[in-house]
């Protein structure tokens, strides 16, 4: 049930740019430190170190956000897999490659209807942006499925629609109940 992607298409790894830029920041900080001892420019060192610190802190924060989102996604897919195992005639695929690049976090077939899930670590359903909705819509068009954004970490339990995409906040059982209403 996976969409075919070309073999020469690189794997989607957005966090690698954060790692590369984090390394550049550390190299620049080391160079600033080196120039302090070889040339004795204390003021320039302090300025360069401050700029490097801000750059490194920004990249570290971005990387931490991405890895948190990945942990939420893995946990949510495992919980959904357990919940779907109890239901007859369901299927779940995770990390489905898309022809235009990237991937759908999960594709669920429930009662003969196909849904593509974009799992977000957002806790407030009102913080779902147009970019999130567009991402889910593109995946839905490519997979010929109903796009759904799932917020498994949300304390609120609700389902709504944002720009033509269904947004479900709640655990895996709440998601399954909501998906069954969309038939």
N, C-alpha and C positions, 0 to 999 in steps of 0.2 A: 504494500500500500504506500510505498514511498514514491515521491515524485523523482523522475530521473533528472539528474544534473550532469552537465558535461564533465568528463573525467579531469579535464585540465582546469576546471574551476577551483580556485583556492578555497580552503575551509574558512568560514567566517569567524574571525577571532578579533573583535574590536578592542580587546584589552591589550593586545600586543603593542599598539602604538603608545599606550600609557607606560608599559614597561620600557620601551625604547627611550621615550622622552624622560622617564625617571632616571635611566642610566646616563643620558646626556647631562641632566641636571647634576648628578653626582660627580661626573667627570669635570664639569665646570667648577663645582665647589672645590674639588681637589686641585684644579689648576689655580684657582684664586689663592688657596692655601699655599701652594708651591711658590707662587709669585711673591707672596708675603715674605718668605724666607730667603728667596734668591735676590729680590730687589728692594725689599724693605718698605713697600708702599702700604702702610697701615690703613689709610683712608680708602684707597681703592679696594683693598681687600675687604674692608667692612661693607662697602657698597655692593661689591660683587657677591659677597656671601649672603647679604640680605636678599638680593634678587634671586640667587640660587635657592635660598630657603623657601621663598614664596613659591617659586616654580615647582620645587620638589614637593612641597606640601599640597599644592593643587593636584599634581599628578597622582600622589599617593591617595588623596581623597577620591579621585575618579576611579582609581584601581580598586579601592575598597568597596565603593558602591557597586561596581560591576561584579566583584566576587560575591558580595552579599546577594545580589540578584540571582546569580547562578546557584547559590545554595538554596535560596527560596524555591527556585524552579525545580531543582532535583528533588527536594522534599515534597513539593506539591505533586509532582508526577508520580512519585512512589505512593503517596496517599491515594491519588486517583486510581492508580493501578489496582490497589487493594480493594477499593470500593467497587470498581468495575468487574473484578473477578467474581463477585457475588451475583452479577447480573448476566443472564443468558443472552447470547447474540451480540456482544459488544466487542469492540476492538480499540486498541490504543497504540499509537506509534508516536515516539518522541524524537525530536531533532530531525524533522522531515525537511530535506533540502528543497529549496525553491529554485525554479529555472532562472529567475532573474537575480539570484544571489541571496545569501542569508538562509534562514530556516524558519520553519514554524515550530514553536516550542512543543506542541503536541497536536495530533489529529485523533479525534475520537469519533467512532461510529457507534451511535446509540439509536436503537429502534429503526435502523435503516437510514438514518440521516447522518451526514458527515459534517463535523464541526472542526474548525481549526482554532486552537487555543494559543493566545499570546499571554504568557504568565508574567505578571508584573509584581514587584515587591512593594508597590504603593499600598499604603494602608487606608487612604481616604479615596473613595470612588470619585469624588469631585475633582481630584487632581489628575485624572486621565486626560491627556492632551490630544489635540488634533493629530499630532505626530504618531501617537500610539494607535489611534483609530486608523490612520492611513496605512500603517504597517500591517495591521490585522486585515484591512480590506485588500491590500495587495496580495497577501498570502491566501485569502479566501478566493480571490479571482484566479490565482494560479492553481489552486487545488480544487476548484469548483466546490467550495464548502461554505458553510455559514461562519463568518468571523465572530469570535468571542474573545474578549479580554477578561482574564480571570485574575482576581486579586485575593489569593489564598490567605494572606496575612491580615486582612481587614477584620476589624472587630464588628463592623456593621455588616448585617446580612441583608443584601439587597441586590436587585437586578434592575438595570435600566439600559437605555439606549443612548449612545453618544455618536453622532454623525453616521448613523447607519450601522454601527457596530454594537453588539450586545456587551454590556459590562456586568460581570457577576462578582460580587464581593461575598466571601464566605468560604467555608471549607469544601471538601470534595463532595460531601453529601448534598450541600446546598447547590453546588454546581450541577450535579446530576438532576436534581429536582427542577432546576431552571431550564436545563437543556431539554428535558421531557416536555416542557410547556411550549417549546419552539417548533415542534413537529409540524 
